[in-house]
Amino acid sequence: MDRSTAEVAAEFPERGLHWVKEQVETALSETEDYIREKPAQSLLCAFMAGYVLNRLPLGRILGGLFRLLVVALRPAILIYGAAKLYQAAQEEE
């Protein structure tokens, strides 16, 4: 299994995306099963979650998360581009 670092770095986002997709699907199916088993308790939990979310300063929280994403995205794009450039240079040799 001789694989270059660029190949591993290029596959990392794909594997991460696949893992996140599986986790979200699992969480959704478990949530659906829970709601079917306990509808009244689920409704109460949804009401309480809505009340708490209504009280939070969501605009400021989402704005902060967006700024953090923008700051973190620049180096990630740079690293991904460098890995692709390295991979292309290795393929030419």
Backbone as ProteinMPNN parsed JSONL, in Angstrom:
{"seq_chain_A": "MDRSTAEVAAEFPERGLHWVKEQVETALSETEDYIREKPAQSLLCAFMAGYVLNRLPLGRILGGLFRLLVVALRPAILIYGAAKLYQAAQEEE", "coords_chain_A": {"N_chain_A": [[0.832, -1.184, 0.0], [1.491, 1.536, -1.113], [1.048, 4.728, -0.851], [0.836, 8.126, -1.669], [1.258, 11.122, 0.275], [-0.261, 13.2, -0.679], [-2.37, 11.903, -1.98], [-3.661, 10.716, 0.176], [-4.359, 13.006, 1.604], [-6.095, 14.17, -0.223], [-8.187, 12.357, -0.231], [-9.198, 12.604, 2.305], [-11.227, 14.696, 2.843], [-13.399, 13.551, 1.448], [-13.81, 11.091, 2.74], [-14.418, 12.074, 5.27], [-16.783, 13.488, 4.761], [-18.445, 11.382, 3.989], [-18.537, 9.936, 6.396], [-19.789, 11.821, 8.11], [-22.256, 12.028, 6.824], [-23.277, 9.434, 7.233], [-23.496, 9.472, 10.042], [-25.395, 11.495, 10.454], [-27.622, 10.383, 9.17], [-28.017, 8.147, 10.817], [-28.587, 9.401, 13.267], [-30.968, 10.724, 12.572], [-32.682, 8.557, 12.003], [-32.755, 7.287, 14.5], [-33.914, 9.319, 16.012], [-36.398, 9.519, 14.769], [-37.473, 6.986, 15.405], [-37.617, 7.244, 18.204], [-39.461, 9.313, 18.465], [-41.732, 8.103, 17.417], [-42.144, 6.152, 19.364], [-42.537, 7.618, 21.756], [-44.558, 9.959, 21.608], [-45.803, 12.121, 23.059], [-43.907, 12.933, 24.98], [-41.889, 13.652, 23.242], [-43.04, 15.822, 21.937], [-43.213, 17.634, 24.069], [-40.472, 17.96, 24.615], [-39.693, 19.155, 22.196], [-41.128, 21.54, 22.364], [-39.892, 22.719, 24.592], [-37.26, 22.956, 23.638], [-37.687, 24.744, 21.538], [-38.517, 26.976, 23.004], [-36.187, 27.57, 24.466], [-34.404, 28.077, 22.348], [-35.647, 30.313, 21.319], [-35.079, 32.203, 23.219], [-32.335, 32.497, 23.082], [-29.601, 34.442, 21.765], [-29.629, 34.036, 18.734], [-28.856, 35.173, 16.287], [-26.4, 36.449, 16.785], [-24.893, 34.253, 17.597], [-24.942, 32.567, 15.313], [-23.746, 34.33, 13.519], [-21.174, 34.547, 14.636], [-20.317, 31.878, 14.35], [-20.299, 31.735, 11.569], [-18.304, 33.626, 10.921], [-16.131, 32.321, 12.11], [-16.066, 30.017, 10.514], [-15.391, 31.134, 8.028], [-12.842, 32.109, 8.589], [-11.505, 29.715, 9.179], [-11.818, 28.353, 6.82], [-10.188, 29.386, 4.803], [-7.399, 28.561, 5.296], [-7.878, 25.801, 5.018], [-8.675, 25.5, 2.352], [-6.334, 26.354, 1.13], [-4.511, 24.355, 1.949], [-5.719, 22.109, 0.778], [-5.547, 22.812, -1.934], [-2.743, 22.898, -2.203], [-2.15, 20.207, -1.751], [-3.411, 19.019, -3.961], [-1.905, 20.207, -6.012], [0.607, 19.158, -5.466], [0.038, 16.465, -5.891], [-0.548, 16.506, -8.626], [1.944, 17.232, -9.612], [3.418, 14.992, -8.89], [2.253, 13.045, -10.47], [3.026, 13.832, -13.014], [5.69, 13.208, -13.089]], "CA_chain_A": [[0.0, 0.0, 0.0], [2.31, 2.72, -1.238], [0.205, 5.861, -1.24], [1.479, 9.389, -1.337], [0.575, 11.976, 1.235], [-1.249, 13.996, -1.417], [-3.558, 11.076, -2.211], [-4.352, 10.579, 1.455], [-4.946, 14.317, 1.914], [-7.205, 14.409, -1.145], [-9.298, 11.482, 0.144], [-9.669, 12.926, 3.65], [-12.547, 15.349, 2.856], [-14.431, 12.632, 0.972], [-14.099, 10.147, 3.821], [-15.076, 12.831, 6.333], [-18.152, 13.765, 4.329], [-19.173, 10.111, 4.049], [-18.751, 9.628, 7.818], [-20.799, 12.75, 8.628], [-23.54, 11.642, 6.234], [-23.749, 8.247, 7.949], [-23.865, 9.854, 11.404], [-26.652, 12.254, 10.386], [-28.686, 9.426, 8.855], [-28.241, 7.348, 12.024], [-29.262, 10.245, 14.254], [-32.339, 10.958, 12.118], [-33.49, 7.344, 12.164], [-32.972, 7.082, 15.939], [-34.864, 10.338, 16.446], [-37.71, 9.118, 14.252], [-37.942, 5.87, 16.229], [-37.951, 7.763, 19.534], [-40.7, 10.092, 18.348], [-42.836, 7.151, 17.242], [-42.363, 5.447, 20.629], [-42.98, 8.527, 22.811], [-44.934, 11.214, 20.941], [-46.098, 13.217, 23.987], [-42.638, 13.401, 25.531], [-41.172, 14.305, 22.143], [-43.665, 17.121, 21.735], [-42.788, 18.475, 25.185], [-39.057, 18.287, 24.376], [-39.639, 20.096, 21.076], [-41.596, 22.82, 22.865], [-38.849, 23.276, 25.46], [-36.143, 23.341, 22.785], [-38.105, 25.96, 20.854], [-38.513, 28.068, 23.971], [-34.786, 27.92, 24.744], [-33.847, 28.693, 21.141], [-36.25, 31.627, 21.179], [-34.439, 33.091, 24.181], [-30.918, 32.674, 22.766], [-29.292, 35.414, 20.696], [-29.19, 33.18, 17.618], [-28.187, 35.949, 15.247], [-25.004, 36.644, 17.162], [-24.237, 32.941, 17.614], [-24.736, 32.145, 13.924], [-22.756, 35.236, 12.936], [-19.864, 34.133, 15.13], [-19.96, 30.614, 13.699], [-19.988, 32.025, 10.172], [-16.98, 34.241, 10.886], [-15.164, 31.257, 12.401], [-15.982, 29.175, 9.325], [-14.657, 31.856, 6.988], [-11.435, 32.159, 8.987], [-10.947, 28.366, 9.101], [-11.937, 27.825, 5.466], [-9.068, 29.833, 3.987], [-6.273, 27.615, 5.357], [-8.28, 24.485, 4.526], [-8.623, 25.566, 0.889], [-4.922, 26.437, 0.768], [-3.915, 23.025, 2.136], [-6.287, 21.234, -0.247], [-4.943, 23.196, -3.207], [-1.341, 22.462, -2.202], [-2.139, 18.752, -1.897], [-3.738, 18.725, -5.363], [-0.767, 20.617, -6.814], [1.641, 18.156, -5.231], [-0.403, 15.236, -6.547], [-0.382, 16.701, -10.07], [3.381, 17.221, -9.897], [3.875, 13.616, -8.773], [1.737, 12.294, -11.625], [3.782, 14.224, -14.201], [7.027, 12.593, -13.063]], "C_chain_A": [[0.874, 1.243, 0.0], [1.446, 3.865, -1.752], [0.895, 7.141, -0.812], [0.623, 10.183, -0.361], [-0.508, 12.802, 0.551], [-2.518, 13.196, -1.67], [-4.372, 10.931, -0.929], [-5.044, 11.885, 1.816], [-6.14, 14.616, 1.016], [-8.415, 13.553, -0.781], [-9.922, 11.874, 1.482], [-11.019, 13.648, 3.651], [-13.68, 14.42, 2.417], [-14.822, 11.639, 2.059], [-14.826, 10.842, 4.965], [-16.527, 13.111, 5.994], [-19.007, 12.507, 4.394], [-19.501, 9.751, 5.497], [-19.837, 10.529, 8.409], [-22.175, 12.385, 8.093], [-24.121, 10.422, 6.938], [-24.227, 8.6, 9.358], [-25.188, 10.606, 11.43], [-27.813, 11.313, 10.088], [-29.026, 8.564, 10.063], [-29.001, 8.159, 13.067], [-30.712, 10.499, 13.856], [-33.214, 9.72, 12.307], [-33.755, 7.059, 13.643], [-33.985, 8.083, 16.488], [-36.275, 9.978, 15.993], [-38.295, 7.963, 15.073], [-38.377, 6.335, 17.612], [-39.275, 8.519, 19.504], [-41.901, 9.171, 18.17], [-43.161, 6.413, 18.541], [-42.985, 6.351, 21.696], [-43.384, 9.879, 22.212], [-45.182, 12.375, 21.903], [-44.806, 13.795, 24.566], [-41.816, 14.122, 24.458], [-41.727, 15.693, 21.884], [-43.255, 18.094, 22.833], [-41.322, 18.893, 25.011], [-38.915, 19.307, 23.249], [-40.086, 21.481, 21.521], [-40.521, 23.493, 23.712], [-37.635, 23.735, 24.638], [-36.464, 24.625, 22.024], [-38.091, 27.167, 21.77], [-37.082, 28.537, 24.259], [-34.161, 28.606, 23.539], [-34.408, 30.09, 20.907], [-35.559, 32.64, 22.086], [-32.968, 33.355, 23.864], [-30.728, 33.749, 21.696], [-28.736, 34.687, 19.472], [-28.465, 33.948, 16.522], [-26.71, 36.138, 15.54], [-24.244, 35.319, 17.157], [-23.95, 32.479, 16.195], [-23.721, 33.035, 13.214], [-21.346, 34.879, 13.368], [-19.399, 32.838, 14.501], [-19.581, 30.828, 12.239], [-18.609, 32.666, 10.045], [-15.886, 33.214, 11.16], [-14.98, 30.348, 11.198], [-15.17, 29.851, 8.232], [-13.174, 31.888, 7.316], [-10.791, 30.782, 8.83], [-10.953, 27.824, 7.674], [-10.749, 28.208, 4.595], [-7.865, 28.895, 4.088], [-6.637, 26.228, 4.822], [-8.227, 24.445, 3.002], [-7.177, 25.614, 0.415], [-4.251, 25.07, 0.874], [-4.425, 22.058, 1.064], [-5.677, 21.538, -1.614], [-3.49, 22.757, -3.305], [-1.25, 20.952, -2.379], [-2.44, 18.354, -3.343], [-2.571, 19.086, -6.286], [0.369, 19.614, -6.683], [1.292, 16.849, -5.941], [-0.225, 15.346, -8.064], [1.092, 16.654, -10.446], [3.93, 15.792, -9.818], [3.424, 12.768, -9.964], [2.504, 12.615, -12.902], [5.142, 13.546, -14.245], [7.028, 11.181, -13.476]], "O_chain_A": [[0.98, 1.928, 1.018], [1.155, 3.952, -2.945], [1.466, 7.222, 0.276], [-0.573, 9.937, -0.204], [-1.555, 13.069, 1.141], [-3.62, 13.738, -1.588], [-5.601, 11.011, -0.941], [-6.184, 11.879, 2.281], [-7.099, 15.252, 1.455], [-9.552, 13.973, -0.997], [-11.065, 11.509, 1.757], [-11.901, 13.245, 4.408], [-14.788, 14.492, 2.949], [-16.004, 11.375, 2.279], [-15.74, 10.274, 5.562], [-17.404, 12.985, 6.849], [-20.165, 12.562, 4.809], [-20.612, 9.313, 5.793], [-20.711, 10.05, 9.131], [-23.158, 12.428, 8.833], [-25.32, 10.375, 7.211], [-25.247, 8.084, 9.815], [-26.013, 10.388, 12.318], [-28.878, 11.435, 10.694], [-30.198, 8.279, 10.31], [-29.947, 7.663, 13.679], [-31.596, 10.492, 14.713], [-34.365, 9.833, 12.728], [-34.854, 6.638, 14.004], [-34.815, 7.736, 17.328], [-37.232, 10.119, 16.754], [-39.483, 7.971, 15.396], [-39.391, 5.873, 18.134], [-40.103, 8.38, 20.405], [-42.971, 9.434, 18.717], [-44.32, 6.083, 18.793], [-43.853, 5.915, 22.452], [-42.624, 10.842, 22.304], [-44.809, 13.508, 21.597], [-44.642, 15.013, 24.63], [-41.124, 15.096, 24.753], [-40.972, 16.634, 21.639], [-42.979, 19.26, 22.551], [-40.977, 20.053, 25.236], [-38.098, 20.223, 23.343], [-39.504, 22.485, 21.111], [-40.267, 24.689, 23.569], [-37.054, 24.784, 24.918], [-35.605, 25.496, 21.884], [-37.699, 28.26, 21.361], [-36.803, 29.735, 24.291], [-33.463, 29.609, 23.689], [-33.722, 30.953, 20.359], [-35.469, 33.819, 21.741], [-32.411, 34.346, 24.335], [-31.586, 33.941, 20.834], [-27.534, 34.719, 19.207], [-27.549, 33.415, 15.897], [-25.869, 36.004, 14.651], [-23.081, 35.271, 16.757], [-22.837, 32.045, 15.899], [-22.928, 32.555, 12.404], [-20.422, 34.904, 12.555], [-18.226, 32.699, 14.153], [-18.661, 30.189, 11.728], [-17.83, 32.297, 9.166], [-14.837, 33.234, 10.518], [-13.857, 29.948, 10.891], [-14.349, 29.206, 7.58], [-12.337, 31.716, 6.43], [-9.644, 30.689, 8.392], [-10.172, 26.929, 7.352], [-10.344, 27.429, 3.733], [-7.351, 28.466, 3.055], [-5.792, 25.552, 4.235], [-7.777, 23.455, 2.425], [-6.829, 24.989, -0.587], [-3.502, 24.675, -0.02], [-3.65, 21.278, 0.51], [-5.331, 20.623, -2.361], [-3.047, 22.298, -4.357], [-0.365, 20.466, -3.083], [-1.798, 17.456, -3.887], [-2.281, 18.355, -7.233], [1.015, 19.262, -7.67], [2.163, 16.206, -6.526], [0.2, 14.389, -8.711], [1.451, 16.099, -11.484], [4.811, 15.425, -10.595], [4.147, 11.875, -10.405], [2.622, 11.761, -13.781], [5.69, 13.331, -15.326], [8.082, 10.546, -13.499]]}, "name": "protein", "num_of_chains": 1, "seq": "MDRSTAEVAAEFPERGLHWVKEQVETALSETEDYIREKPAQSLLCAFMAGYVLNRLPLGRILGGLFRLLVVALRPAILIYGAAKLYQAAQEEE"}
